[in-house]
Amino acid sequence: MNPEMAVSALTAAREAAAAAAEVIRHYWHRGVEVELKSDATPVTVADREAERAIRKILQAALPQAAIYGEEFGLEGERGGLLWLVDPLDGTKSFVRRTPFFSTQIALMDGDELVLGVSSAPIYGETMWASVGGGAWLDGERVRVADTSTISDASISTGNVKTLTADARWDALGALIRDSNRIRGYGDFCHYHLLARGSLDLVIESDVNILDIAALAVIVREAGGVFTDLQGAALTLDTRSVLAGTPAIHRQALQRLRRDAGTAP
């Protein structure tokens, strides 16, 4: 992707996130009925209308790109430019009147994530980033912390149900015991905190690429490292996250591998 196209795409993603925010705010104040999808997860009219608003803007700005969205699936062909869209990540929070939900929009060029926008309209902040362009919080550039030892590290966990049945569960417990602080902010929130230097490590084991693609670009452009729990690069099939400052990510990955007996 050439620089001019990258700028145009990021502008479109931010505009699309802002359009989704208008929809979400409307239904946040008005209230919605909740339906269940086939996988028993909730969905609302806010999810669907927000995705329609996003798709309209993205398609107009970059018609050659495919779009893969949470509510309406894939439109176009994978392999080239691909938008990844979760219009309302955290629907369970939304319907329970908890402001920890967001709109996630990312763009892949082949296998590379090249930009991301994470908009949390009720929480009150938006972050964005593009490869080589840095990470930004409401117009201010952000960086991860320079924390270098586990004993000084603040750790946040999100979805970890699968990890509780994993050989690494005890390793995670030891990591937490040796850390400075443990919290469970979850959703977009702990990635925003990581990118702006308020956290040092995020661990999750039950995610979808649509939940994390934009956040991965943001954390990386803020100077952090963002992989799955095995230390592998993200793909469309990624289901776990290990994200942190470079030093803390490296130490955590080594310990998870060693203490779970999975070191290469």
Buried (B, 14 or more C-beta within 10 A) or exposed (E): BEEEBBEBBBEBBBBBBBBBBEBBEBBBEEEBEEEEEEEEEBBBBBBBBBBBBBBEBBBEBBEEBBBBBBBBEEEBEEEEBBBBBBBBBBBEBBBEEEBBBBBBBBBBBEEEBBBBBBBBBBBEBBBBBBBEBBBBBEEEEBBBBEBBEBEBBBBBBBBBEBBEEBEBBEBBEEBBEBBEEBEEBBBBBBBBBBBBBBBBBBBBBBBBBBBBBBBBBBBBBBBBBBBBBBBEEBEBEBBBBBBBBBBBBBBBBEBBBEBBEBEE
